[in-house]
């Protein structure tokens, strides 16, 4: 409460919080403005039960289900950031810019924005043309007759959606500069949080609404809410867990304290789960859009067996992909070779290990063990929604709204922790500054 009083007494921080909320309201309002010529009811029916489109819809704050001008939200920018980050490993010029300070980072940011526009256009075209494989899926009845110009209508829609993504990217920049926290993260979190009332409404009508209310259903409702709270506590603990690797400096006198290298337990954050669920869902999306059935098509049946997380093979593949991307991204974020070289340049070492190759091997072993725990945590968190859905007998629509665990929870809690730390740091800095003045 003392921290909260300190924050609220700081006029500058309160103003930034209000600016952030104002910009998030603009974003949310934009998710209700549909693209002209689109049949939103048909699109909503297609999205229900599709994992990939459900995740994309959550990131866009419901913009995809409304097929609004902000249908893709901030997701193209997130994808672009990851792509550019990976490209730095293979394109020396990008890595050189990244190490040139603010001027270099501005160049990297400019490239990221250009890539965002390209990715947004590609994503928009793929989604619209896929959904439009059957024109009645997305077009209003008055346009069904114009068969020769379908491609032109779809291209127009894709341009509108791409412009919407550019607008969201601009809003995120405004939040980062004039508001609180990272703009992209805040927009994603706001989109997910705005869907929470729907989750509790769904649970209410399933268990507590007049005609279905029983003591057993009341117990199930309380149990689900308890599981949700338990998952929040667990994610807070794991997201805040850090392994500190001690570092000593050869040029310091005996008795002087060294420092440490903090390595997060889940250094890859939510990216492995997003990549895995995206790769798993693309084949299922194509099958759904083409209207193929597992009962009439052998290809659809095999794809369903391999890529659907409702089947054992699909679950096993999902787990393998999460573990693979966890290790891949963790070793990309925390590079043992680079850390070892930096320690050697600073005349520093890890106690008990010689600088150079010995340090690299030890750092790699430590990172492997830490990532193994982090990957197991991500696998459990990703599988909990599937297990809960099966255990409580949720329909596809209910499972899409009642998310006990999963990517959404990691994003919300991670952003909340980081944002509060920034607010706390800003308030304490202001306090010290006032004391010195």
N, C-alpha and C positions, 0 to 999 in steps of 0.2 A: 504493500500500500504506500510505503514511503517513496518507492521508486515511481509509482504511478502519480503521486502528488508532485514529485519533482518534474516529471515529464509534462504534466498538465499545466504547471506553473511557467513553463517555457513557451513564450508566445510564438517564437519562430517555429518550434516543433509542432505546435498545435496547428499553425497555419499550413505547414507542409502536409499534415495528416488530412486536413480539410481539402487541400488541393488534390491529394491522392484519391480521396473518396469521390470528389467531383468528377475527375477524369475516368474513374472506374464506372461511374453512373453513365457517362457518355458512351463508354464501351458497351455497357449492358443494354442501353437504349438502342444502339446500333444492331444488336443481335435480333431485334424484333422487326427490323425493316427488311422485308423479303425482296428478292430479286424480281423485277417485273417478268411476267409471262410464266412464272413457275407455279406448279401445283404443290403447295407445301404439305397437304394431307397425304398425298401419295409418297412423298419423300420420307415423311415420318414413319410410315408403315414399313418402308424398306430398311430404315436404320435400326428399327427394333430388333434386338437379338443378334446384331452383327457387331462382334467385338471391336474390330478396327474402327468402324464408323462411330461406335459408341464412345471409344476413347477420344477420337477426334472431336466428337460433339461436346464432350466434357471440357476439353481444352479450349474450345471456342465459346464456352459459356452458354451452350444451347443454340449457338448461331447456325450450326449445320442442320439441326432438326427443323429449324424455321426456314432453312436455306436462305439466310439473310445475306446482305452485302458483306457481312463479317463472318461468312460461313467457315472460313479456315482459321480465323482468329490469329493468334500469335505463333501457331505451330510451324509455318514455313520459316520464320525467323529462328526458331529453336533448332530446326533441322539444319538450316544454313550455318548456324554457329558451330554445330557439331561437325559438319562437313568441312568447314574452313579450318577448324581445329585439327582435324585429321590430316588435311592437306598440308599443314605446316610440317608434318613428318616427312613428306615426300617432295615438297617444293621449297628449296632453300630460301628463295626470295621472301616468301611469307614468313618463315621463321626468323629471317633477318629483320624484317619490319617489326615483328613482335618484340624483338629485343632492343629496339631503338628508342624506347621511352614513349612519351605521349604522342609525338609526331608519327612514329611508326604504327602505334596502335590505332590511330585515326585512319591510316591507310588500310589496315586490316578490317576495321569497322566498315569502311566504304565498300571494300570487296564483299564483306558479309551481306551488306544491304543489296548489292547488285545480284548476288547469288540468291538472296531471299525472293526477289522479284521473279527470277527465273524458276525457282522451285515452286513458288505460289502459282505461277501460270501453268506449270506442268501438273501439279496436284489438282488444280481446278479443272483442267482439260480431262485428266484421267477420270476424276469423280463424275463430272458432268456427262462425258461421253459414255462412261460405263453405265451410269443410271439411265442414260438416254438411249441405251441399246434397245429398250422398249420405250418409245416416246411417251406412251401413256403414263410411264412411271414419274415423269417430271414436268411435262408440258400441260398447260391448261387446255381444256377441251377445244377451245376456239382455234388452237394452233395445230391440232393433229392433222388437219387437211394439207398443210404446207410441207409435204414430204421432200420436196426438192431443195428446201432451204433450211433443213434441220441443222446442218453443220454450221451455218451462219448464225443461227439463234444460239447454239451451244457455245460458239466462239465469243459471242457478245456476253453471254453469262460468265464465261471464264475471265474475260477482261474486267468485268464488274467485281468479281470475287477477288482478283489479283489487286485491284485498286483498294478494295476493303482491307486486304492484308497489309498494304503499304500504309494505310491510315492507322491501323492498329499498331504497327511498328513505330509510327510517329507518336502515338499516344504513350507507348512504352517509354520512349525517349523523354517525353515531357515529365512523366512520373519519376524517372531516374534523376533528372536534372532539378526539378522543382518540388518533388514530393518525397515520400519515404520509401526506402527499399529499392530493389531492382525492379524496373518497370515491367519487364517480360514476366518475371516470376509472379509479381503482384496480379497481373492480368490473368495468368493461368489459374492462380489460387482463387481469385474472385469468381472466375467462371465455374470452378468446381464447388466452391462454397455456396454459390447461388442455387445449386442443385440439391443441397442437403434438405431443405424443406420438403422437396418431392419425395425423398427417401422416407422421412418420418410420416408423411401423408400416406404413402403406399403401405407402410407397416400398420398404420392406424386402421385403414380400410380392410386389411387382411386379417387382423387379429382383434381389434377393439370396436369396430363399427357394430351398431345395434344388433343386427341379425346373426352375426358370427361371434359375438362376445361370449366367452366361457372362461372358467377358471384356468383351464389348460391353455387357452390362447393368450390369456393375460400373462401366464408364466413364460410362454414362448416369447412374447413381446419384451418382457423384462430381461430374459436371457439374451436376446439379440442386442438390446441396448447395452447390457453389461459387457458382451463380447466387443462391441464397438469401442466402449470406454477402455477396456483392457488392451485393445489393439493400439489405441492412441498412446497409452502409457508406455507400451512396449516400443513403439516407433520413436517416441521422444527419447527413451533411454538409448536405443541403438544409434539414432541419428546424432546424439550428443557424445557418443563414445569415441575416444581418441587414444591412440597408442603413441606415447611420447618416447622417441628414441634419443637417449642422452648424447650430448656432444661436448667434447672438451677441446680447449685451445692450447696449443703448445707454447704460445708466447705469454700465457697468463701465469701469475705466481701461484704457488701452492695455497690452497684454501679459498681461492676465488672460484665462484660458481660458474659453471659452463651454461650451455643453453640446451635446447632439445628440438627435435624435428617432429612436429605433430602430424600423425597420419590417421585420417578418419577411418573408422571401422568400415564404413560404406563410402569409400572415396568415389565410386562410380555413380552414386546417388540413384536416381530413378531411371537413368538412361538404359541399362540392360533390359529392364522389364518392358520399356517402351519399344525398343528395337525388337525384342523377342515377340511381343504381342502383335507388332506391325507385320513382321515377316509371316507369322502364323495366320494372320487374318486376311492377307491379300488374296491367297487362293480361294478362301471361303467367300470373300466379297465377290470375286469374279463369278463363282458358281451361283451365288444368290442373285446377282444382277442379271445373269443369263437365264434365270428361271429354271435351272436344271434341278432335278430331284434325285435323292439317293436311291429311291425305289425304281426309277426308270432309267438312270444313267450309271453305268459301271465306273466311268471316270469320276463322276460326282461322289459315288460311294467310296472310292479309294481316297480321294482328296479329303473327304469328311473323316475317314478313319485316321489319316496321317496328320491332318492339321487342326482338327477340332479338339478343344481341350475337354470335351465331354467324353472322349475315348482314351483308353490307356496309352496308346501309341502317341497321340497328340499331347498328352500331359508329359510323357517322357521327353519328347522333342522340345517342348516348352521349357522344361527344366534344364536340358542341355544347352539351349540357346541362352538362357539367363546366366548360367555359370560361365559360358564362353565369353559373352559380352562383359561380364563383371571383371574377369581377369584382363581382357583386352583393354578395357577403358581404364582400369585401375593402374596398369603398368604404363599407360599412355599419360595419365595425369601425374603419377608419381614415378618419375624415371630414375631408377637406381644409379644408372651410369652418370646422368647429369648431376645428381645430388653428390655422388662420390667425387666427381671432378671439382665441383664447387667447394666441397669441404677441403680438398687438397690445396686449392688455390688460397683458401683462407687460413691455411696452416692449422686445420682442425681435424679431429678424428673421433671415431666412436670407441669408447673405452674397451680395451681387450682385443681390438682389431687394427691391423696395419692399414695405413692409407693406401688407396689404389684398388687393386683387384680384390684383395681380401675384404675391403669395405663394400665393394659392389656386390660380392657374393652374399655377404651377410644381410645387406639391405634387401636384396632380391628374396632371400629366405623369409625375412620378416614380413615383407609385403605379401608374399605368397600365403603365409599363415593367416595374416590379417584379412586378406581378400577371401580366403576360404570361408572364414566365419561370416564375412559380409555377404558372400554369395549365398550361403545357406539361409541367412536372414531374409534376403530378397526372394529366394525360392519359396520359403514358408509364407511370406507376406503375399506373394503372387498367387499361391495355391489356396489360401484361406477363403477368398471369395467363391472359388469353385466348390470347395468342400462345404461351405455354409449354404450355398445355393442348392446343392444336392441334399444336404442333411435336412433342410427346412422345406424342401419341395417348392422352391421358387420357380415361377414361369420365367421365360426368357426376358419378358418386359420387366418383371419384378427384380430379377437378377441384375438388370442394367441400371436400376435406380438404387437398389440396396447394396452398397459397396462396403462390406466389412473387410477392410484391408485394401490391398492393391496399390496401384500407382498414385491414385488420388490422395490417399492418406499421407504417403511419403512427401508429396509435393506440398500439401497444405502445412504440415508440421515443419518441414525443412525451411520453407519460406517464413513461417511464423517465428521460428527460433532466430533466424538470421536478421529479420526485420526488427525484432525486439532488441537484439544486440546493437544494431545500428542506432536505434532510438535512444537506448541507454547510454551508449558511448557519446552521442551528440549532446545529451542532457548533462552528462558529467563534464564534458569539455567546456560547455557554456558556464557551468558552475565554477570550475577552476579559473576560467578566464575572468569572470566577475570578481572572484576573490583576489586575483592578482591586480586587477584594475583598482 
